[in-house]
Amino acid sequence: MIWSIGSLLNKSLKRQGIESQVKASQVIKTFHKIIERKFGQKVLEQLQAKSLKNKTLVVAILSSVVASEIRLHQEEIIEEINSQYKKTLVEKLRFLF
Protein backbone atom coordinates (compact mmCIF):
# COMPACT_ATOMS: atom_id res chain seq x y z
CA MET A 1 0.00 0.00 0.00
CA ILE A 2 1.29 3.46 -0.92
CA TRP A 3 0.79 6.35 1.51
CA SER A 4 1.23 10.01 0.73
CA ILE A 5 3.52 12.04 2.94
CA GLY A 6 0.60 14.30 3.85
CA SER A 7 -1.56 11.44 5.09
CA LEU A 8 1.33 9.98 7.09
CA LEU A 9 2.01 13.37 8.64
CA ASN A 10 -1.67 13.84 9.55
CA LYS A 11 -1.78 10.42 11.21
CA SER A 12 1.39 11.19 13.15
CA LEU A 13 0.02 14.54 14.32
CA LYS A 14 -3.23 12.92 15.46
CA ARG A 15 -1.32 10.22 17.33
CA GLN A 16 0.77 12.82 19.13
CA GLY A 17 -2.29 14.92 19.94
CA ILE A 18 -0.97 18.10 18.33
CA GLU A 19 -3.08 18.21 15.20
CA SER A 20 -5.28 21.04 16.53
CA GLN A 21 -2.22 23.11 17.53
CA VAL A 22 -0.69 22.74 14.08
CA LYS A 23 -4.02 23.61 12.41
CA ALA A 24 -4.37 26.70 14.66
CA SER A 25 -0.88 27.82 13.68
CA GLN A 26 -1.75 27.43 9.99
CA VAL A 27 -4.99 29.39 10.41
CA ILE A 28 -3.14 32.22 12.20
CA LYS A 29 -0.60 32.41 9.38
CA THR A 30 -3.42 32.46 6.81
CA PHE A 31 -5.19 35.24 8.73
CA HIS A 32 -2.04 37.37 8.72
CA LYS A 33 -1.60 36.87 4.97
CA ILE A 34 -5.22 37.89 4.31
CA ILE A 35 -4.88 41.01 6.48
CA GLU A 36 -1.67 42.04 4.74
CA ARG A 37 -3.21 41.53 1.31
CA LYS A 38 -6.46 43.37 2.12
CA PHE A 39 -5.18 46.17 4.35
CA GLY A 40 -1.42 46.37 3.91
CA GLN A 41 1.66 46.02 6.09
CA LYS A 42 0.84 49.02 8.33
CA VAL A 43 -2.41 47.43 9.53
CA LEU A 44 -0.74 44.04 9.91
CA GLU A 45 1.86 45.62 12.21
CA GLN A 46 -0.92 46.74 14.57
CA LEU A 47 -2.37 43.31 15.25
CA GLN A 48 -1.40 39.76 16.09
CA ALA A 49 -3.62 36.68 15.95
CA LYS A 50 -2.93 34.81 19.18
CA SER A 51 -4.99 31.64 19.30
CA LEU A 52 -7.76 29.58 17.79
CA LYS A 53 -10.08 27.85 20.22
CA ASN A 54 -13.64 26.65 19.77
CA LYS A 55 -13.66 28.16 16.27
CA THR A 56 -12.89 31.63 17.67
CA LEU A 57 -9.77 33.36 16.40
CA VAL A 58 -8.42 35.69 19.10
CA VAL A 59 -6.65 38.78 17.77
CA ALA A 60 -4.65 41.24 19.89
CA ILE A 61 -4.95 44.68 18.36
CA LEU A 62 -3.38 48.06 19.16
CA SER A 63 -5.91 50.41 17.58
CA SER A 64 -9.68 50.62 17.90
CA VAL A 65 -9.73 52.18 14.42
CA VAL A 66 -8.02 49.10 12.97
CA ALA A 67 -10.37 46.85 14.95
CA SER A 68 -13.38 48.67 13.47
CA GLU A 69 -12.01 48.27 9.96
CA ILE A 70 -11.37 44.55 10.49
CA ARG A 71 -14.88 44.14 11.98
CA LEU A 72 -16.39 45.65 8.83
CA HIS A 73 -14.73 42.88 6.79
CA GLN A 74 -14.95 40.14 9.40
CA GLU A 75 -17.38 37.90 7.49
CA GLU A 76 -15.35 37.91 4.29
CA ILE A 77 -12.10 37.28 6.21
CA ILE A 78 -13.66 34.30 7.99
CA GLU A 79 -15.13 33.02 4.74
CA GLU A 80 -11.75 33.25 3.01
CA ILE A 81 -9.98 31.37 5.80
CA ASN A 82 -12.58 28.60 5.80
CA SER A 83 -12.61 28.32 2.02
CA GLN A 84 -8.84 27.80 1.99
CA TYR A 85 -9.20 24.81 4.34
CA LYS A 86 -12.49 23.62 2.81
CA LYS A 87 -14.13 23.40 6.24
CA THR A 88 -15.33 25.68 8.99
CA LEU A 89 -12.35 26.29 11.26
CA VAL A 90 -13.26 29.88 12.22
CA GLU A 91 -16.72 31.15 13.07
CA LYS A 92 -15.86 34.45 14.72
CA LEU A 93 -13.06 36.87 15.53
CA ARG A 94 -12.51 38.15 19.06
CA PHE A 95 -10.45 41.30 19.59
CA LEU A 96 -8.24 42.05 22.59
CA PHE A 97 -7.12 45.61 23.21
C-alpha positions in Angstrom: 0.0 0.0 0.0 1.3 3.5 -0.9 0.8 6.3 1.5 1.2 10.0 0.7 3.5 12.0 2.9 0.6 14.3 3.8 -1.6 11.4 5.1 1.3 10.0 7.1 2.0 13.4 8.6 -1.7 13.8 9.5 -1.8 10.4 11.2 1.4 11.2 13.1 0.0 14.5 14.3 -3.2 12.9 15.5 -1.3 10.2 17.3 0.8 12.8 19.1 -2.3 14.9 19.9 -1.0 18.1 18.3 -3.1 18.2 15.2 -5.3 21.0 16.5 -2.2 23.1 17.5 -0.7 22.7 14.1 -4.0 23.6 12.4 -4.4 26.7 14.7 -0.9 27.8 13.7 -1.8 27.4 10.0 -5.0 29.4 10.4 -3.1 32.2 12.2 -0.6 32.4 9.4 -3.4 32.5 6.8 -5.2 35.2 8.7 -2.0 37.4 8.7 -1.6 36.9 5.0 -5.2 37.9 4.3 -4.9 41.0 6.5 -1.7 42.0 4.7 -3.2 41.5 1.3 -6.5 43.4 2.1 -5.2 46.2 4.4 -1.4 46.4 3.9 1.7 46.0 6.1 0.8 49.0 8.3 -2.4 47.4 9.5 -0.7 44.0 9.9 1.9 45.6 12.2 -0.9 46.7 14.6 -2.4 43.3 15.2 -1.4 39.8 16.1 -3.6 36.7 15.9 -2.9 34.8 19.2 -5.0 31.6 19.3 -7.8 29.6 17.8 -10.1 27.9 20.2 -13.6 26.6 19.8 -13.7 28.2 16.3 -12.9 31.6 17.7 -9.8 33.4 16.4 -8.4 35.7 19.1 -6.7 38.8 17.8 -4.7 41.2 19.9 -4.9 44.7 18.4 -3.4 48.1 19.2 -5.9 50.4 17.6 -9.7 50.6 17.9 -9.7 52.2 14.4 -8.0 49.1 13.0 -10.4 46.8 14.9 -13.4 48.7 13.5 -12.0 48.3 10.0 -11.4 44.5 10.5 -14.9 44.1 12.0 -16.4 45.6 8.8 -14.7 42.9 6.8 -15.0 40.1 9.4 -17.4 37.9 7.5 -15.4 37.9 4.3 -12.1 37.3 6.2 -13.7 34.3 8.0 -15.1 33.0 4.7 -11.8 33.3 3.0 -10.0 31.4 5.8 -12.6 28.6 5.8 -12.6 28.3 2.0 -8.8 27.8 2.0 -9.2 24.8 4.3 -12.5 23.6 2.8 -14.1 23.4 6.2 -15.3 25.7 9.0 -12.4 26.3 11.3 -13.3 29.9 12.2 -16.7 31.2 13.1 -15.9 34.4 14.7 -13.1 36.9 15.5 -12.5 38.2 19.1 -10.4 41.3 19.6 -8.2 42.0 22.6 -7.1 45.6 23.2 
